[in-house]
């Protein structure tokens, strides 16, 4: 099981990857695609496709059985759609895109994935973040 974290900010997504990797442990591959090739804010279809390929484990001999992609803002979805078109059918078949909030969803997904849960279970767990209360009484 692998997670791909997509953000308009490379700094944001690298910090989140560090946090997620700590709760997920070594059994969950976490890759990122943040910012543009020239370091600006934005998203890049080639960077997203590369992160998905890395998450799948292409060429490593230890392929993932599922990849959950979490993204920050709606316009990242446009780059993600283009990236998915660059992938072969076999890779696309094990990729799921989550509507969960990026930070909370990624942490919850990582915890669930670390238990050996299926892609469906990890995706469902991530979605619980959408209704999670952050501060009682707010």
N, CA and C of each residue as an Amber inpcrd file, in Angstrom:
protein
   414
   0.8500000  -1.1800000   0.0000000   0.0000000   0.0000000   0.0000000
   0.8900000   1.2360000   0.0000000   0.5390000   2.1810000  -0.8620000
   1.3180000   3.4090000  -0.9650000   0.4060000   4.6250000  -0.9660000
   0.9630000   5.7480000  -0.5550000   0.2560000   7.0220000  -0.5860000
   1.0320000   7.9870000  -1.4630000   0.2890000   8.7950000  -2.2330000
   0.8830000   9.8800000  -3.0030000   0.2390000  11.1670000  -2.5140000
   1.0590000  12.1140000  -2.0980000   0.5930000  13.3910000  -1.5750000
   0.8830000  14.4680000  -2.6130000  -0.1720000  15.1760000  -3.0400000
  -0.0490000  16.1840000  -4.0870000  -0.4510000  17.5410000  -3.5170000
   0.4220000  18.5330000  -3.7000000   0.1440000  19.8750000  -3.2060000
   0.7120000  20.9090000  -4.1680000   0.1630000  22.0870000  -4.1000000
   0.7010000  23.2100000  -4.8560000   2.0400000  23.6730000  -4.2850000
   2.3510000  23.2580000  -3.0800000   3.5700000  23.6850000  -2.4050000
   4.4720000  22.4910000  -2.1210000   5.6890000  22.5260000  -2.6560000
   6.6560000  21.4630000  -2.3830000   7.0050000  21.4180000  -0.8970000
   7.1180000  22.5710000  -0.2780000   7.4630000  22.6330000   1.1400000
   6.3780000  21.9930000   1.9890000   5.1350000  22.3230000   1.6890000
   4.0140000  21.7600000   2.4460000   3.9870000  20.2490000   2.3270000
   4.0850000  19.7370000   1.1160000   3.9380000  18.3040000   0.9030000
   5.1370000  17.5180000   1.4320000   6.3260000  18.1010000   1.4220000
   7.4810000  17.4140000   2.0020000   7.3710000  17.3410000   3.5280000
   6.8870000  18.4060000   4.1490000   6.6640000  18.3690000   5.5900000
   5.6010000  17.3470000   5.9690000   4.5450000  17.2880000   5.1760000
   3.4850000  16.3100000   5.4270000   4.0090000  14.8930000   5.2200000
   4.8280000  14.6850000   4.1900000   5.4030000  13.3570000   3.9700000
   6.2020000  12.8930000   5.1760000   6.9700000  13.8100000   5.7480000
   7.7630000  13.4810000   6.9410000   6.8520000  13.0520000   8.0930000
   5.7830000  13.7950000   8.2900000   4.8320000  13.4860000   9.3610000
   4.1400000  12.1430000   9.1160000   3.6830000  11.9350000   7.8960000
   2.9710000  10.7120000   7.5320000   3.8910000   9.4980000   7.6310000
   5.1240000   9.6430000   7.1820000   6.0710000   8.5340000   7.2360000
   6.3190000   8.0930000   8.6730000   6.2970000   9.0260000   9.6060000
   6.5150000   8.6680000  11.0040000   5.3720000   7.8370000  11.5560000
   4.1360000   8.1470000  11.1790000   3.0100000   7.3630000  11.7030000
   2.7940000   6.0880000  10.9040000   3.2260000   6.0630000   9.6460000
   2.9840000   4.9010000   8.7940000   4.0130000   3.8030000   8.9960000
   5.2340000   4.1790000   9.2910000   6.2920000   3.1860000   9.3850000
   6.8400000   2.8310000   8.0160000   7.7490000   1.9050000   8.0050000
   8.4800000   1.5640000   6.7840000   7.6650000   0.7580000   5.7790000
   6.5560000   0.1860000   6.1940000   5.7790000  -0.6650000   5.2940000
   4.8990000   0.1010000   4.3210000   4.7350000   1.3970000   4.5370000
   3.8920000   2.2140000   3.6650000   4.7810000   3.1820000   2.9010000
   4.7960000   3.0390000   1.5850000   5.5780000   3.9510000   0.7390000
   4.8010000   5.2570000   0.6180000   5.4750000   6.3880000   0.8360000
   4.8540000   7.7150000   0.7240000   5.6800000   8.5300000  -0.2570000
   5.0440000   8.9540000  -1.3470000   5.7250000   9.7840000  -2.3260000
   4.9870000  11.1100000  -2.4560000   5.6630000  12.0860000  -3.0530000
   5.0790000  13.4230000  -3.1300000   5.2490000  14.0320000  -4.5190000
   4.3530000  14.9560000  -4.8100000   4.4670000  15.8000000  -5.9970000
   3.9760000  17.1770000  -5.5710000   4.9180000  18.0740000  -5.3610000
   4.5580000  19.4130000  -4.9080000   5.2400000  20.4860000  -5.7160000
   4.4910000  21.5050000  -6.0640000   5.0530000  22.6310000  -6.7950000
   5.3250000  22.2950000  -8.2520000   5.9100000  23.2610000  -8.9340000
   6.2230000  23.1020000 -10.3500000   7.7040000  22.7840000 -10.5250000
   8.0770000  22.4400000 -11.7360000   9.4660000  22.0910000 -12.0210000
  10.4310000  23.2320000 -11.7280000   9.9640000  24.4700000 -11.8650000
  10.8440000  25.6210000 -11.6280000  10.7020000  26.2030000 -10.2240000
  10.0740000  25.4410000  -9.3110000  10.0240000  25.8410000  -7.9110000
   8.8840000  26.7670000  -7.5180000   7.9990000  27.0490000  -8.4460000
   6.8670000  27.9240000  -8.1150000   5.7270000  27.1300000  -7.5000000
   4.7550000  27.8440000  -6.9360000   3.5300000  27.2050000  -6.4640000
   2.7480000  26.7230000  -7.6710000   2.1770000  25.5580000  -7.5560000
   1.3960000  24.9900000  -8.6380000   1.5530000  23.4850000  -8.6400000
   0.9680000  22.8510000  -9.6340000   1.0980000  21.4080000  -9.7470000
   1.5980000  21.0530000 -11.1440000   2.1220000  19.8680000 -11.2570000
   2.7470000  19.4260000 -12.4990000   2.3350000  17.9890000 -12.7840000
   1.6820000  17.7780000 -13.9190000   1.2690000  16.4230000 -14.2920000
   2.4600000  15.4630000 -14.3690000   3.5770000  15.8500000 -14.9900000
   4.7170000  14.9200000 -15.0200000   5.2380000  14.5660000 -13.6240000
   5.2470000  15.5300000 -12.7230000   5.7060000  15.2420000 -11.3530000
   4.7410000  14.3010000 -10.6480000   3.4390000  14.4910000 -10.8720000
   2.4360000  13.6170000 -10.2540000   2.5650000  12.2050000 -10.8190000
   2.6970000  12.0860000 -12.1300000   2.8550000  10.7630000 -12.7450000
   4.0980000  10.0620000 -12.2000000   5.1850000  10.8000000 -12.0620000
   6.4210000  10.2190000 -11.5280000   6.2300000   9.7530000 -10.0870000
   5.5130000  10.5300000  -9.2850000   5.2580000  10.1500000  -7.8880000
   4.3970000   8.8910000  -7.8190000   3.4260000   8.7780000  -8.7130000
   2.5850000   7.5770000  -8.7290000   3.4170000   6.3650000  -9.1400000
   4.2360000   6.5280000 -10.1620000   5.1010000   5.4150000 -10.5880000
   6.0310000   4.9810000  -9.4550000   6.5720000   5.9560000  -8.7420000
   7.4400000   5.6360000  -7.5990000   6.6440000   4.9240000  -6.5110000
   5.4230000   5.3730000  -6.2700000   4.5730000   4.7460000  -5.2530000
   4.2310000   3.3110000  -5.6220000   4.0060000   3.0830000  -6.9090000
   3.7110000   1.7330000  -7.3810000   4.9340000   0.8470000  -7.2170000
   6.0990000   1.4510000  -7.3370000   7.3330000   0.6890000  -7.1980000
   7.8450000   0.1780000  -8.5200000   7.5060000   0.8800000  -9.6020000
   7.9620000   0.4550000 -10.9230000   9.4740000   0.3070000 -10.9300000
   9.9130000  -0.8430000 -11.3720000  11.3390000  -1.0970000 -11.4830000
  12.0130000  -1.5350000 -10.1950000  11.2700000  -1.5420000  -9.0810000
  11.9010000  -1.8950000  -7.8050000  11.7510000  -3.3680000  -7.4520000
  10.8530000  -4.0680000  -8.1500000  10.6200000  -5.4620000  -7.8250000
   9.6740000  -5.6620000  -6.6670000   9.2560000  -4.5940000  -6.0160000
   8.3230000  -4.7050000  -4.8900000   7.1500000  -3.7580000  -5.1190000
   6.3030000  -4.1410000  -6.0460000   5.1900000  -3.2780000  -6.4230000
   4.1090000  -3.1790000  -5.3700000   3.4640000  -2.0280000  -5.3260000
   2.3710000  -1.7940000  -4.3880000   1.1140000  -2.4810000  -4.8960000
   0.2620000  -2.8890000  -3.9710000  -1.0180000  -3.4830000  -4.3440000
  -2.1340000  -2.4460000  -4.3680000  -1.8000000  -1.2200000  -4.0690000
  -2.7650000  -0.1330000  -4.1100000  -2.0910000   1.1850000  -3.8130000
  -2.5980000   2.2390000  -4.4710000  -2.0450000   3.5800000  -4.2920000
  -3.1990000   4.5380000  -4.0570000  -3.1570000   5.2610000  -2.9470000
  -4.1480000   6.2880000  -2.6600000  -3.5080000   7.6500000  -2.8610000
  -4.1400000   8.4690000  -3.7130000  -3.6470000   9.8130000  -3.9980000
  -4.5140000  10.8120000  -3.2470000  -3.8680000  11.6890000  -2.4830000
  -4.5550000  12.7640000  -1.7790000  -4.0210000  14.0900000  -2.2950000
  -4.8950000  15.0700000  -2.4910000  -4.4610000  16.3440000  -3.0460000
  -5.0450000  17.5120000  -2.2920000  -4.4100000  18.6900000  -2.4730000
  -4.8070000  19.8420000  -1.6810000  -5.9720000  20.6240000  -2.2700000
  -5.8060000  21.2580000  -3.3840000  -6.8270000  22.1540000  -3.9200000
  -7.3750000  21.6190000  -5.2270000  -8.5820000  22.0390000  -5.5560000
  -9.2830000  21.5310000  -6.7200000  -8.5170000  21.5640000  -8.0190000
  -7.7110000  22.5970000  -8.2380000  -6.9890000  22.6760000  -9.5100000
  -5.9150000  21.6010000  -9.6250000  -5.4950000  21.0170000  -8.5220000
  -4.5450000  19.9060000  -8.5810000  -5.1840000  18.7120000  -9.2790000
  -6.5040000  18.6350000  -9.2230000  -7.2110000  17.5360000  -9.8790000
  -7.0060000  17.5670000 -11.3950000  -6.8950000  18.7500000 -11.9680000
  -6.6600000  18.8520000 -13.4140000  -5.3130000  18.2410000 -13.7900000
  -4.2840000  18.5760000 -13.0230000  -2.9610000  17.9910000 -13.2720000
  -2.9810000  16.4880000 -13.0250000  -3.7140000  16.0630000 -12.0160000
  -3.8110000  14.6410000 -11.7140000  -4.4810000  13.8860000 -12.8610000
  -5.5290000  14.4490000 -13.4320000  -6.2000000  13.7950000 -14.5630000
  -5.2320000  13.5860000 -15.7220000  -4.4330000  14.5920000 -16.0190000
  -3.4360000  14.4750000 -17.0890000  -2.4010000  13.4140000 -16.7310000
  -1.9670000  13.4140000 -15.4790000  -0.9740000  12.4330000 -15.0250000
  -1.5120000  11.0110000 -15.1660000  -2.7640000  10.8120000 -14.8170000
  -3.3480000   9.4760000 -14.9110000  -3.3830000   8.9820000 -16.3550000
  -3.5640000   9.8950000 -17.2920000  -3.5660000   9.5250000 -18.7080000
  -2.1920000   9.0540000 -19.1720000  -1.1330000   9.4940000 -18.4880000
   0.2350000   9.0970000 -18.8440000   0.5760000   7.6930000 -18.3580000
  -0.2350000   7.1480000 -17.4720000   0.0670000   5.8440000 -16.8740000
  -0.5350000   4.7150000 -17.6990000   0.0760000   3.5470000 -17.6120000
  -0.4920000   2.3930000 -18.3110000  -1.7200000   1.8940000 -17.5460000
  -2.5050000   1.0660000 -18.2120000  -3.7590000   0.5790000 -17.6400000
  -3.5460000  -0.1850000 -16.3390000  -2.4910000  -0.9870000 -16.2930000
  -2.2190000  -1.7760000 -15.0880000  -1.9570000  -0.8740000 -13.8830000
  -1.1700000   0.1620000 -14.0910000  -0.8890000   1.0980000 -12.9970000
  -2.1490000   1.8440000 -12.5990000  -2.8710000   2.3650000 -13.5740000
  -4.1120000   3.1000000 -13.2770000  -5.1060000   2.2470000 -12.4930000
  -5.1030000   0.9430000 -12.7370000  -6.0870000   0.0640000 -12.0970000
  -5.9000000  -0.0450000 -10.5860000  -4.7200000   0.2940000 -10.0860000
  -4.5000000   0.1940000  -8.6340000  -4.4130000   1.5650000  -7.9680000
  -4.7840000   2.6200000  -8.6940000  -4.7370000   3.9780000  -8.1570000
  -6.1440000   4.4370000  -7.8140000  -6.2980000   4.9670000  -6.6140000
  -7.5650000   5.5450000  -6.1740000  -7.2960000   6.9800000  -5.7670000
  -8.1800000   7.8950000  -6.1420000  -8.0550000   9.3040000  -5.7760000
  -9.0300000   9.5780000  -4.6460000  -8.5410000  10.2040000  -3.5830000
  -9.3530000  10.4820000  -2.4070000  -9.8680000  11.9170000  -2.4070000
 -11.0750000  12.0830000  -1.9390000 -11.6700000  13.4030000  -1.7300000
 -11.3960000  13.9120000  -0.3140000 -10.6560000  13.1500000   0.4630000
 -10.3820000  13.5080000   1.8580000  -9.5210000  14.7600000   1.9300000
  -9.6240000  15.5100000   3.0430000  -8.7070000  16.6390000   3.2540000
  -7.2660000  16.1150000   3.2690000  -6.3670000  16.8770000   2.6800000
  -5.0050000  16.4020000   2.4800000  -4.3060000  16.0070000   3.7820000
  -4.2130000  16.9000000   4.7310000  -3.4130000  16.6330000   5.9300000
  -4.0420000  15.5530000   6.7940000  -5.2640000  15.7690000   7.2320000
  -5.9180000  14.8070000   8.1150000  -6.1240000  13.4690000   7.4090000
  -6.5340000  13.5310000   6.1450000  -6.7560000  12.3050000   5.3910000
  -5.4910000  11.5020000   5.2180000  -4.3770000  12.1770000   4.9600000
  -3.1020000  11.4830000   4.7730000  -2.6610000  10.7850000   6.0560000
  -2.8170000  11.4470000   7.1800000  -2.4060000  10.8460000   8.4560000
  -3.2760000   9.6350000   8.7730000  -4.5780000   9.7800000   8.6350000
  -5.4800000   8.6600000   8.9220000  -5.2350000   7.5130000   7.9410000
  -5.0470000   7.8290000   6.6650000  -4.7780000   6.7960000   5.6720000
  -3.4790000   6.0550000   5.9980000  -2.4700000   6.7920000   6.4240000
  -1.1840000   6.1770000   6.7590000  -1.3190000   5.2010000   7.9160000
  -2.0490000   5.5990000   8.9310000  -2.2540000   4.7070000  10.0770000
  -2.9810000   3.4440000   9.6290000  -4.0370000   3.6110000   8.8590000
  -4.8060000   2.4610000   8.3850000  -3.9560000   1.5670000   7.4860000
  -3.1970000   2.1740000   6.5710000  -2.3490000   1.3970000   5.6660000
  -1.2890000   0.6120000   6.4320000  -0.8050000   1.1740000   7.5220000
   0.2460000   0.5000000   8.2930000  -0.2420000  -0.7780000   8.9510000
  -1.5590000  -0.9560000   9.0280000  -2.1240000  -2.1770000   9.6150000
  -2.2800000  -3.2840000   8.5840000  -1.9310000  -2.9930000   7.3230000
  -2.0870000  -3.9820000   6.2680000  -3.4590000  -3.9440000   5.6170000
  -4.1980000  -2.8670000   5.8370000  -5.5470000  -2.7390000   5.2890000
  -5.5190000  -2.6600000   3.7640000  -6.6530000  -2.9910000   3.1650000
  -6.7880000  -2.9370000   1.7090000  -6.9150000  -1.4860000   1.2420000
  -6.7910000  -1.2840000  -0.0580000  -6.9560000   0.0490000  -0.6320000
  -8.3400000   0.6100000  -0.3120000  -9.3760000  -0.1980000  -0.4100000
 -10.7300000   0.2590000  -0.0860000 -10.8330000   0.7070000   1.3700000
 -10.2350000  -0.0530000   2.2700000 -10.2700000   0.2920000   3.6950000
  -9.4860000   1.5620000   3.9810000  -8.3420000   1.7160000   3.3360000
  -7.5210000   2.9200000   3.5330000  -8.2530000   4.1470000   2.9960000
  -8.8550000   4.0190000   1.8180000  -9.6080000   5.1370000   1.2290000
 -10.7910000   5.5170000   2.1140000 -11.5040000   4.5410000   2.6330000
 -12.6450000   4.8190000   3.5160000 -12.1900000   5.5000000   4.7980000
 -11.0840000   5.0470000   5.3570000 -10.5620000   5.6640000   6.5810000
 -10.1890000   7.1160000   6.3230000  -9.5310000   7.3870000   5.2000000
  -9.1430000   8.7600000   4.8680000 -10.3680000   9.6680000   4.8030000
 -11.4510000   9.1650000   4.2500000 -12.6650000   9.9780000   4.1040000
 -13.2910000  10.3600000   5.4410000 -13.0050000   9.6210000   6.4920000
 -13.5540000   9.9900000   7.7990000 -13.0000000  11.3340000   8.2600000
 -11.8780000  11.7350000   7.7030000 -11.2800000  13.0210000   8.0720000
 -12.1520000  14.1940000   7.6480000 -13.0060000  13.9820000   6.6580000
 -13.8550000  15.0700000   6.1590000 -14.8540000  15.5600000   7.2010000
 -15.2060000  14.7090000   8.1430000 -16.1870000  15.0950000   9.1680000
 -15.5970000  15.1060000  10.5750000 -14.3120000  14.9940000  10.6520000
 -13.6410000  14.9340000  11.9410000 -13.6540000  16.2960000  12.6370000
 -14.0390000  16.3070000  13.8930000 -14.0060000  17.5330000  14.6860000
 -12.5750000  17.7760000  15.1620000 -12.0930000  19.0100000  14.9760000
 -10.7430000  19.3420000  15.4000000 -10.6820000  19.9800000  16.7800000
 -11.7660000  20.6240000  17.1490000 -11.7470000  21.3330000  18.4200000
 -13.1460000  21.2710000  19.0370000 -13.2650000  20.5320000  20.1100000
 -14.5630000  20.3650000  20.7530000 -15.1010000  21.7340000  21.2110000
 -16.3390000  21.9850000  20.9150000 -16.9790000  23.2180000  21.3430000
 -16.8210000  24.3680000  20.3800000 -16.1300000  24.1550000  19.2900000
 -15.9250000  25.2460000  18.3290000 -17.1510000  25.4390000  17.4590000
